Amino acid sequence: MGGEVVIYHNPECGTSRNALAMIRNAGIEPHVIKYLKTPPSRAMLEGLIKRAGLTPRDLLREKGTPYAELGLDDTGLTDAQLLDAMMEHPILINRPLVVSPLGVKLCRPSEAVLDLLPARQAGAFAKEDGEQVVDADGRRLR
């Protein structure tokens, strides 16, 4: 991936859309992977989790997924079992997961993506809900 920025993106998710918009506000056109259509391989997912300093449970999404029906709240489940569930149901993979030359991070809240961008914001940025994140000079507000 070199110097490329990659976002594992769900266009239906506001947090993911905001993170993508902030990447673009820095003048970067990322490689966008719509992971529900093109899920990462198990090896890639394991690598991303490790590089982000997470555990498979940290990356599990509960809201709007079959998390409860699959009994994934069972703390006795192994990492391998959680990964099996994510591979079978990619909607369980939380998003947006962003990869850049500066690292890998689950960008929740979306402004966490600013820590991964090798370029400054080009100007002001407000999230879809109107919350101002970057001022007119490209400086992070929070």
C-alpha positions, 0 to 999 in steps of 0.5 A: 500500500506504500503511501496510499490511504485506504478506507474500508468504507460503508457508504450507508454509515455517516461516520464512514462518510465523514471520515472519507470527506475529511480524507478528501478535504486533505487533498487525498483521494483514497483507495475506497474499499466498500467492504460489504461488497468486497470484504478483506480476506481473513489474513488481511483482516487479522493483519489490520486488527493487529496493526491497529492494536485492536482485538477482534472483539474491539472491531465487532459492530453490534448496532444494525448487525446479527451480533445478538442473534449470533450470541457474540456477546458471549465472552467465552468466544475465541478470537478465531470464532469472532473472526469466523463470524466477521468473515461470514457477516462482513456487516459485523466489521466496524467502520471506518477502518483507515490505513495510511503511512501513519498507521491503521485505525478504527476511526470512531469518532470520524475525526480520529482519521485526522491523526492518520493523514499525512497532509493538513486539511485544506480548509474548514470541515463540518460533519454531516450533522453540522459539528465543526471539526476543522477551522478555515485555516485547516486546524483541528478544533477538537 
